[in-house]
């Protein structure tokens, strides 16, 4: 089984070695994910804000949220 995976980055902490994504790139990734064309997105918290997608089976956090409130905002749909 293979899944297409893309990354989504909001550039808040961009380094000089990272490839910049345009707003159109990020919008296309979000639309493709919500339409079910992409199964895996590696993203910053910014991706999840405003995503209204059914069928999300899991979210993996690299680090814990800084507060309980932040955690609730990230996991409640």
Order of alpha helices (4+ residues) and beta strands (2+ residues): beta-alpha-beta-alpha-alpha
